[in-house]
């Protein structure tokens, strides 16, 4: 029989504990990295959308249809934007006497009733 020394007992106890601790630590690090990446992506998307909004809004404040069209075309050509539409509410159509119809899309109707920032990722 081989006598088990105290050092061998400690080693056989520490190895599984260290292995389990490493796995748990790895899981926590990966999880926190994913949360951080997602939050940073949301902030970048929000900054990007605010930039596009302010650019188009500034052109609309000038009132020149050519400038508005150019700003919309420039914003739509930016990398990451697949489609850019301006939807007019009924009050805007009435105020400016436009010959247009308000959108009937459910999402747009809900956003015009309850304006809030929403970020959508559509493939």
C-alpha positions in Angstrom: 0.0 0.0 0.0 1.1 3.5 -0.8 0.7 6.0 1.9 -1.2 9.0 0.7 0.6 12.1 1.9 -1.2 15.3 2.9 0.2 17.1 -0.2 -1.4 14.5 -2.5 -4.8 14.8 -0.8 -4.6 18.6 -1.0 -3.7 18.4 -4.7 -6.6 16.0 -5.5 -9.0 18.4 -3.7 -7.7 21.6 -5.3 -7.7 20.4 -8.9 -11.5 19.9 -9.2 -12.2 23.1 -7.2 -9.9 25.1 -9.5 -11.5 23.5 -12.6 -15.0 24.3 -11.5 -14.0 27.8 -10.5 -12.4 28.3 -13.9 -15.5 27.2 -15.7 -17.7 29.5 -13.6 -15.4 32.4 -14.1 -15.3 31.8 -17.9 -19.1 31.8 -18.0 -19.3 35.0 -16.0 -16.7 36.8 -18.2 -18.4 35.7 -21.5 -21.8 36.7 -20.2 -20.6 40.2 -19.1 -18.8 40.7 -22.4 -22.0 39.9 -24.3 -24.0 42.4 -22.2 -21.4 45.0 -22.6 -21.2 44.5 -26.4 -25.0 44.7 -26.7 -25.2 47.9 -24.7 -22.4 49.5 -26.7 -24.2 48.5 -29.9 -27.4 50.0 -28.7 -25.7 53.3 -27.8 -24.0 53.4 -31.2 -27.3 52.7 -33.0 -29.0 55.4 -30.9 -26.3 58.0 -31.7 -26.4 57.1 -35.4 -30.2 57.4 -35.6 -30.1 60.7 -33.7 -27.5 62.0 -36.2 -29.6 61.0 -39.2 -32.7 62.6 -37.6 -31.0 65.9 -36.8 -29.6 66.1 -40.3 -32.9 65.5 -42.0 -34.7 67.8 -39.5 -32.2 70.7 -40.2 -32.9 70.4 -43.9 -36.6 70.4 -43.2 -36.3 73.6 -41.1 -34.7 75.3 -44.2 -37.9 74.5 -46.1 -36.2 74.0 -49.4 -37.6 70.8 -51.1 -34.3 70.2 -53.0 -32.3 70.4 -49.7 -34.7 68.0 -48.0 -34.4 65.5 -50.9 -30.6 65.8 -50.9 -30.4 65.2 -47.1 -32.7 62.2 -47.4 -30.7 60.8 -50.3 -27.4 61.4 -48.4 -28.8 59.8 -45.2 -30.2 56.8 -47.1 -26.8 56.3 -48.7 -25.0 55.9 -45.4 -23.6 52.5 -44.6 -26.0 50.5 -42.4 -29.2 52.2 -43.6 -31.2 50.0 -46.0 -34.4 52.2 -46.2 -35.3 55.7 -45.0 -38.9 56.9 -45.1 -40.6 60.0 -43.7 -44.1 59.4 -42.5 -46.4 62.4 -42.0 -49.1 62.5 -39.4 -52.6 63.8 -40.1 -51.9 67.0 -38.2 -48.8 67.8 -40.3 -50.7 67.1 -43.5 -53.6 69.4 -42.3 -51.2 72.1 -41.1 -49.2 72.4 -44.3 -52.1 71.6 -46.7 -50.3 68.7 -48.2 -51.8 66.4 -50.8 -50.9 63.2 -48.9 -52.4 60.4 -46.9 -51.2 59.3 -43.5 -49.6 55.9 -43.2 -51.9 53.0 -42.4 -49.1 50.7 -41.2 -49.9 49.6 -37.7 -46.3 50.3 -36.4 -46.4 53.9 -37.8 -49.9 54.6 -36.5 -48.8 53.4 -33.0 -45.6 55.5 -33.1 -47.6 58.6 -34.2 -50.0 58.1 -31.3 -47.3 57.3 -28.7 -44.0 58.8 -29.8 -41.1 57.0 -28.2 -37.7 55.9 -29.3 -37.7 52.3 -30.6 -34.8 50.6 -32.2 -35.6 47.7 -34.6 -33.2 45.4 -36.3 -34.9 44.1 -39.4 -33.1 41.7 -41.8 
